[in-house]
Amino acid sequence: MKIVLIIFSVIFLFFLASQFFLYKSSHDIEGYKYVIIKSFTDFEIRAYEASLFTSVKLETDDYSDASSQGFSILGGYIFGKNENKEKISMTSPVSMTLEEDMTMMFLVPNNLKKEDLPKPDNSHIKFIEIPDKKMAAITFSGWANNNKIQSYKLALMKLLDENGIKHSNKFLVLGYNPPFELFFRKNEIIVELD
């Protein structure tokens, strides 16, 4: 019995150490830069920098399907499925539009310009330059799914309405953690403001 307890303790400690390492490494990568303009109790108003993204449009409005398909395509590109077999650094968060046909986007590292990027093997991948924008953001933890996304989208809309803040109805869901990171998961719903 004592040996089983020791083995279980070692496995548990290894698991905790690996989760801590994954958390630290996923938070040390380049992110979508913004400045907080105003903080409210449950949401923020932010000014996001103009940025370049790789993107792929997906013929679904289901978060799980879009997340799986999109990550496979864009992950393939940055891990070397391109004309130069070049690897590109991962960034955070992974962004997805909340539309009938969702679009997944990966932020391009700041040191790369559009003309520097290798041509994707997959012709569905496009490069999008997004200008600087003012956005409202609401944060939630755990695993994102269709129900949670809809719930927080409605909550953000209600908060904006209560504060007399007009928005464009162009919503994105942002995911900050890789799928194998089990703790301290962070997601956000953001919307462009008028």
QUIMO-V868594 format. One record per pair of residues at least 24 apart in sequence whose C-alpha atoms are under 8 Angstrom apart, sorted by the first residue. I is the first residue (numbers start at 0). J is the second residue. If there is no record, write none. Layout:
I|J + I|J
This chain:
18|180 + 18|181 + 18|182 + 21|180 + 22|176 + 22|180 + 22|182 + 22|183 + 25|91 + 25|175 + 25|176 + 25|177 + 28|89 + 28|90 + 28|91 + 29|89 + 29|90 + 29|91 + 29|108 + 30|90 + 30|91 + 30|92 + 30|106 + 31|91 + 31|92 + 31|106 + 41|137 + 42|135 + 42|136 + 42|137 + 42|138 + 42|155 + 42|158 + 43|135 + 43|136 + 43|137 + 44|133 + 44|134 + 44|135 + 44|136 + 45|133 + 45|134 + 45|135 + 45|136 + 46|131 + 46|132 + 46|133 + 46|134 + 47|131 + 47|132 + 47|133 + 47|134 + 48|130 + 48|131 + 48|132 + 49|128 + 49|129 + 49|130 + 49|131 + 49|132 + 50|106 + 50|107 + 50|109 + 50|128 + 50|129 + 50|130 + 50|131 + 51|106 + 51|107 + 51|112 + 51|113 + 51|126 + 51|127 + 51|128 + 51|129 + 52|104 + 52|105 + 52|106 + 52|107 + 52|126 + 52|127 + 52|128 + 52|129 + 53|104 + 53|105 + 53|106 + 53|107 + 53|124 + 53|125 + 53|126 + 53|127 + 54|102 + 54|103 + 54|104 + 54|105 + 54|124 + 54|125 + 54|126 + 54|127 + 55|102 + 55|103 + 55|104 + 55|123 + 55|124 + 55|125 + 56|100 + 56|101 + 56|102 + 56|103 + 56|123 + 56|124 + 57|100 + 57|101 + 57|102 + 57|103 + 58|99 + 58|100 + 58|101 + 59|99 + 59|100 + 59|101 + 60|97 + 60|98 + 60|99 + 60|100 + 60|101 + 61|145 + 62|144 + 62|145 + 63|144 + 63|145 + 65|101 + 65|102 + 65|103 + 66|103 + 69|102 + 69|103 + 70|103 + 72|121 + 72|124 + 73|104 + 73|105 + 73|124 + 76|119 + 76|120 + 76|121 + 80|119 + 80|120 + 80|121 + 81|117 + 81|118 + 81|119 + 81|120 + 81|121 + 82|117 + 82|118 + 82|119 + 82|120 + 83|117 + 83|118 + 85|117 + 91|174 + 91|175 + 91|176 + 92|173 + 92|174 + 92|175 + 92|176 + 93|173 + 93|174 + 93|175 + 94|171 + 94|172 + 94|173 + 94|174 + 95|171 + 95|172 + 95|173 + 96|169 + 96|170 + 96|171 + 96|172 + 97|169 + 97|170 + 97|171 + 97|172 + 98|170 + 132|191 + 132|192 + 133|191 + 133|192 + 134|189 + 134|190 + 134|191 + 134|192 + 135|189 + 135|190 + 135|191 + 135|192 + 136|187 + 136|188 + 136|189 + 136|190 + 137|187 + 137|188 + 137|189 + 138|185 + 138|186 + 138|187 + 138|188 + 139|185 + 139|186 + 139|187 + 140|183 + 140|184 + 140|185 + 140|186 + 141|182 + 141|183 + 141|184 + 141|185 + 141|186 + 142|184 + 143|174 + 143|186 + 148|172 + 148|188 + 151|188 + 152|188 + 155|188 + 164|192 + 165|192 + 165|193 + 166|190 + 166|191 + 166|192 + 166|193 + 167|191 + 167|192 + 167|193
